[in-house]
Amino acid sequence: MPTQQQLTQQINERERRLHQLKLQQARQGFNVDPAITLEIEDIERELTGLRRLLATAPADPVDAPPTVTDAAGREASHPQPI
């Protein structure tokens, strides 16, 4: 299952595309290509599903601090301050 962050990113990308399509639709009026109208409908349907998934998605895992290694690639027991 995708994380909340992944779902949010997908939603943002789809919303950007939807916005551009709606601008095209508004500019072209009655002469709009039917493919634009169909894509708008498809994206709106996708967004509904993605938002539903986001509402039930598990929280993103907390990032663990990076592992500090010594020059030989072994995990350092006591990281040195920089």
N, C-alpha and C positions, 0 to 999 in steps of 0.2 A: 504494500500500500504506500502511495506517495506521502511524503512528509508535508506538514503545513507550509513550509517554505517553498517546496516544489509546486504545490497546488496554487499558492499565492502568485508565484512567478507565471504559471500557465494562465491564470485568470488575468493578470496584468497584460500579458502578451495578446491574449484574445480580445481584451477590451480595447487595446490600441488598434488592432486590426478592425474591430467593429466600428470604432470612431471614424477611421478613415473611409470605410465603406459607406457609412451614413452621410459623410460629407460629400462623397461622390454622388450618392443617391439624391441629395438635396440640390446639388449643382445641376444635375442632368434632368431632374423633374420627371415628366412623363416619358422622356426618351431614355431613361435608365436601362441599362442592359439587364435582362432578367436574371443573369448569373449573379449580379450584385445583390439583388433582392433575395435570391435563394441562399447566398453565402451569409447574408445578414441573419436570416432565419436559422441557419445551421449553427452559427456562432452563438446566437442567443440561447439555443437549445443546449449547446455545449457548456455555456456559462452557468446555466441552471444546474446541470449535473456536477460541474466542478465546485460550485458553491455548496451544494449538498454534501459532497465529499469532504470539503474543507471543514464543514460544521462537525463532522464525525471523525476527522483525522486525528491520530495521536499527536501529542505535542512533539515538537522537534527535540531530539536528544540534546542535552547540554554538552557543549564542546569540552572535551577533556584537555587539560594543558598539554602542550607538546612534550614529547619525551626528549630529555637532554642526553646526548651521547658524547663519549670522549672521542679522541682522535682515532682510536681503533674501531669505533662504531659500537662500543659496548655502552649500555645504559649507565649513565653516571649516577652514583648514589647520592651525591650532594652537588646540585648545580651551583656553579660559581656565579655571583652577581656580576653584571656587566657594568 
